[in-house]
């Protein structure tokens, strides 16, 4: 059994499995199956909802990012008449194990996908004439991979599929652009914006599927997370940064022009109010200088008429309108649960018509 799981919030998770005789749970830190690793298993028997019967029924702590999809796979072998496998988790806000709800699961793959690359064969034949196009390539350099182009019914050979003057990446909801400069010695995040290093092209450009930095790349780098906010409601919003360490600066523009950006805060857990108009694009920019082990910054807001601070809705995010930059060479690979440069592109964008979202909570009889 295979599926994508979509994290409802950023933070630390554990996965659990129960079942009878032999059940193994595999997890990938991205939405593909190539990087999967076994994270927990049943060897013999574990009763229904008995999540703590043995230590190997639970995984290590894995950090997930809100709105990102991750590949899960259950391998089960039954012996006898009672055949059951369950997959559960604990989330940052729920410390008791429970079945993964159907709202966080998406059926894996396209139905007509003979090469198992998550893209429908008919779509590949239409646009490439074969089934050999890698899903993570970006041939039109618009910042969207072939896989993302497929999921959004776009043309992977045109950076502006609808011809309206904006790149496809800037129109697909749920992204921000993340630029990375390595080995920077600027004293502060704000100082970097006035340094010669900022005038150079970034070492890497990623598309991030939330208002959070993607995770550990390496030490001593500058990351700039930027794009546009498009609020759904007119009113006063309170913005807040969480989890960031070292040195950072959060900016918000009075409109969509970066030239009008204003410094909101250089402190975590400090709420700054701004009045926004529904449907208006506002340029947003987070500059984060990291020296030691980085802690990815997370962008939160309090929406009008509410009191709780929550992650910025992915539907309110837009990436920059300019094309992406290809990586020059591989960067050090992060650990399990972190987002690597090859997988940071992506988000739970609309499911193809032949996919099935919202099947029953993950309990499987086989």
NUTOR-507247 format. One line per field, with one value per residue (C-alpha): residue in one letter; x, y, z. Coordinates in steps of 0.001 Angstrom, whole numbers, padded with zeros to 6 digits. Layout:
<sites>
residuo: (A  ...)
xx: (X  ...)
yy: (Y  ...)
zz: (Z  ...)
</sites>
This chain:
<sites>
residuo: (X  X  X  X  X  X  X  X  X  X  X  X  X  X  X  X  X  X  X  X  X  X  X  X  X  X  X  X  X  X  X  X  X  X  X  X  X  X  X  X  X  X  X  X  X  X  X  X  X  X  X  X  X  X  X  X  X  X  X  X  X  X  X  X  X  X  X  X  X  X  X  X  X  X  X  X  X  X  X  X  X  X  X  X  X  X  X  X  X  X  X  X  X  X  X  X  X  X  X  X  X  X  X  X  X  X  X  X  X  X  X  X  X  X  X  X  X  X  X  X  X  X  X  X  X  X  X  X  X  X  X  X  X  X  X  X  X  X  X  X  X  X  X  X  X  X  X  X  X  X  X  X  X  X  X  X  X  X  X  X  X  X  X  X  X  X  X  X  X  X  X  X  X  X  X  X  X  X  X  X  X  X  X  X  X  X  X  X  X  X  X  X  X  X  X  X  X  X  X  X  X  X  X  X  X  X  X  X  X  X  X  X  X  X  X  X  X  X  X  X  X  X  X  X  X  X  X  X  X  X  X  X  X  X  X  X  X  X  X  X  X  X  X  X  X  X  X  X  X  X  X  X  X  X  X  X  X  X  X  X  X  X  X  X  X  X  X  X  X  X  X  X  X  X  X  X  X  X  X  X  X  X  X  X  X  X  X  X  X  X  X  X  X  X  X  X  X  X  X  X  X  X  X  X  X  X  X  X  X  X  X  X  X  X  X  X  X  X  X  X  X  X  X  X  X  X  X  X  X  X  X  X  X  X  X  X  X  X  X  X  X  X  X  X  X  X  X  X  X  X  X  X  X  X  X  X  X  X  X  X  X  X  X  X  X  X)
xx: (000000  001426  000294  001452  000978  000635  001792  -000909  001678  005425  007273  008314  006345  006615  005080  003678  002632  000726  -000377  -000024  002990  005096  004462  007076  006599  008811  009135  010787  011810  010281  007310  009190  009883  013611  014770  012509  013868  012282  011367  009434  008059  006065  007774  005277  002218  000996  -002665  -005055  -004055  -001309  001217  003715  003776  007395  009900  010326  006637  007500  009882  012476  011395  011004  010552  007875  006988  003381  001744  004505  003744  005889  005909  004752  004699  003369  004719  002680  002795  -000045  -000269  -003610  -007092  -006677  -004975  -004588  -002126  -002423  -000356  -000568  001359  001880  001961  003437  000043  -001077  001175  -001080  -000759  -003787  -004541  -003405  -006654  -007951  -007705  -003893  -003580  -003427  -003409  000031  000794  -001134  -003190  -001507  002083  004012  007414  006389  007596  004308  003436  000686  002126  -000357  000796  004456  003796  001904  004646  007882  007024  008386  008426  012014  011604  012863  010170  012583  013886  012792  013362  011551  013374  010217  010972  008517  009635  008035  006161  004752  003832  001926  000037  -001024  -001933  000766  003053  006555  008090  006640  007565  004299  001731  -001237  000710  -000309  003189  003795  005817  003939  005767  004393  000815  000680  -000450  001387  004995  007610  011026  014033  017487  020687  024148  026874  029938  028819  030625  028243  027727  023915  021088  020380  024062  024087  021536  024131  027130  028883  027741  024113  024952  026020  023548  022387  024057  020711  017071  014256  010488  009191  005641  004947  005943  008830  012472  013080  015541  019214  021487  024770  026327  027249  024776  022314  018799  016189  012598  010486  007490  003990  001185  -002366  -004795  -008336  -009847  -009451  -008416  -005583  -003105  -000473  002777  005164  008377  009035  011947  014565  017956  021157  020261  017281  015040  011415  010178  006727  005976  003010  002223  003804  006922  010054  011165  008508  009385  009482  011237  008693  010875  014238  012855  011004  007559  006987  003645  003565  000216  -000408  -003653  -004038  -006585  -008174  -006760  -003832  -000317  002169  005859  007260  010908  012662  016471  018131  021855  022894  026313  025816  023272  020352  016792  014431  012376  008591  006214  002966  000054  -003102  -005897  -008656  -011370  -009203  -006895  -004653  -001306  -001164  001169  000492  -002014  -000237  -003126  -002078  001487  002947  006542  008543  007562  011072  012532  014391  018125  019581  021822  025531  026423  024891  024790  025297  022280  020201  019086  015783  012850  014755  014165  016961  017623  016276  013030  012345  010538  007004  003855  000469  -000742  -003995  -004306  -004752  -008382  -007661  -006113  -008133  -007834  -009535  -009761  -010411  -008014  -004968  -006050  -005729  -007056  -005326)
yy: (000000  003370  006943  010500  011959  015747  017350  019600  021650  022020  020268  016893  013736  010045  007274  004053  000725  -002277  -005480  -009201  -011285  -009015  -005310  -002758  001008  002938  006741  009082  012679  013692  012649  010049  006441  006357  007715  005595  003998  001605  003564  001010  -002519  -005383  -008743  -011255  -009508  -006169  -005756  -003119  000338  -001200  001358  000862  -002951  -002978  -000207  -000995  -000190  003534  005618  008116  011756  013093  016765  017518  020818  021994  021441  019225  015709  012711  009179  006345  002643  -000321  -003780  -006511  -010307  -012197  -015694  -016989  -015462  -012260  -009814  -006212  -003367  000099  003249  006078  009143  011763  015396  018561  019362  015808  013626  010545  008143  007927  006702  009087  010820  010562  014341  014045  011182  011269  008168  007630  008119  008461  005520  005442  005671  002727  004230  005053  008692  010147  011730  010325  008622  010361  013763  012809  011590  014787  017132  015125  012400  009728  008580  009617  013148  013265  014534  016935  018642  022151  022437  025784  027291  028795  027437  024524  020940  018646  016968  020287  021266  017987  018471  021962  021039  023370  023165  022068  023682  027176  029360  031290  028659  031039  033893  036560  037911  036131  032978  029842  029688  033100  032035  028622  029033  027596  028510  030937  031298  030365  031615  030373  031954  029826  030803  034351  036400  039376  040364  040451  039468  043141  043842  041076  042985  045767  043495  042456  038874  039870  041201  037722  035092  032770  029389  027652  028537  026370  026551  025981  024788  026807  029931  028013  027687  024195  022974  022319  022819  023419  025961  029558  030421  033164  032106  034484  033262  035621  036005  037379  037175  037351  037554  036286  038741  042492  043441  043616  040743  040091  038595  036532  034566  031320  028947  031154  031497  033404  036519  037328  040114  039953  042500  043223  045652  048023  046369  043933  046017  044945  048579  049452  046735  047713  045968  044182  042517  040998  039095  035805  035592  039328  040080  043035  044284  045317  046141  044182  044215  041014  039905  042368  041002  041996  041316  039443  038646  036751  037041  034502  034341  031053  030250  027151  024343  026214  026194  026817  029970  029642  032443  032681  035116  035934  036476  039105  038027  035309  035162  032177  032453  029838  029089  031325  029546  027995  029174  032771  032296  033035  032579  035243  035849  035258  031903  029602  028994  025512  024218  024345  021160  018999  020362  018243  016039  016726  013990  012172  014527  017520  018996  018492  020791  018188  017815  021243  022095  020964  021208  019459  021091  020026  016286  015027  014130  010416  010533  009837  012058  011438  007667  006096  006585  004419  001085  -001753  -005306  -007511)
zz: (000000  -001034  -000470  000081  003527  003825  007075  008592  010532  010693  013488  014889  014096  014938  012861  014323  012868  014208  012546  012450  011485  009259  008553  007531  007139  004714  004569  002072  002902  -000421  -002529  -004559  -003641  -004493  -001115  001074  004253  006701  009821  011926  011674  013191  013540  014806  016207  017595  018483  017191  018548  020711  019484  022344  022494  021274  020634  016933  016305  016328  014256  015370  015453  011907  011127  008525  006873  006686  003311  001920  000764  001744  000373  002674  001884  003868  003096  004792  004797  006451  007876  009056  008998  011045  008718  009841  009365  010902  010434  012952  014026  016660  015509  017025  018588  019383  021506  021555  018589  016286  012780  010059  009008  005450  005037  005163  002644  -001147  -003348  -004835  -008519  -011727  -012966  -016413  -015184  -016590  -015722  -012136  -012292  -010926  -014303  -016544  -019623  -021947  -020682  -021171  -024713  -025545  -024362  -024805  -027293  -024934  -021285  -020579  -019170  -015537  -013156  -011384  -014535  -015480  -019263  -019660  -016632  -015129  -011651  -011884  -012405  -014966  -012116  -010934  -014496  -014825  -011575  -012629  -016241  -017617  -020633  -019498  -022593  -021989  -019007  -019471  -020450  -020667  -022320  -019799  -019162  -015840  -015397  -014405  -011060  -010110  -010724  -009088  -005489  -002515  -003350  -002189  -003822  -001690  -002735  -001081  -000909  000695  002759  003479  006105  006416  010039  009846  007520  006787  006061  003446  001325  000938  000401  -002860  -002247  -002739  -006207  -007261  -008458  -005649  -005396  -005580  -006119  -004780  -004713  -001195  -000569  002591  004488  006078  005177  003759  006370  006885  003882  005701  008043  007259  004549  003729  002766  001373  001300  -000820  -003036  -002629  -000110  -001493  001456  001018  003512  004012  007528  010041  010046  012700  011409  013516  013001  014842  015278  013575  015255  014599  012583  010388  009084  007900  005353  003912  001094  000863  -002480  -004901  -005550  -003607  -003727  -001131  001371  005043  007904  010110  012710  013588  016574  016949  018543  018084  016412  014006  012652  009056  007202  003958  001144  -000155  -003510  -003443  -003934  -001222  -001611  001433  002171  004954  005097  007408  008163  009738  011208  013342  012975  011414  012651  009717  010185  010100  009057  011051  011065  012994  010486  010877  013299  014874  017888  017146  015399  012606  009661  006666  004404  001371  -000832  -000036  -001335  -004771  -005921  -007754  -011360  -012667  -013831  -011510  -011444  -012001  -009198  -010051  -008185  -005462  -001918  001200  001718  004830  007180  007347  007478  006141  002708  000212  -002750  -005165  -003266  -001853  -005056  -004579  -002488  -002328  -005510  -007202  -007684  -011266  -012076  -012009  -008519  -005413  -002367  000924  001155  004552  007494  007141  008451  005994  006018  003491)
</sites>
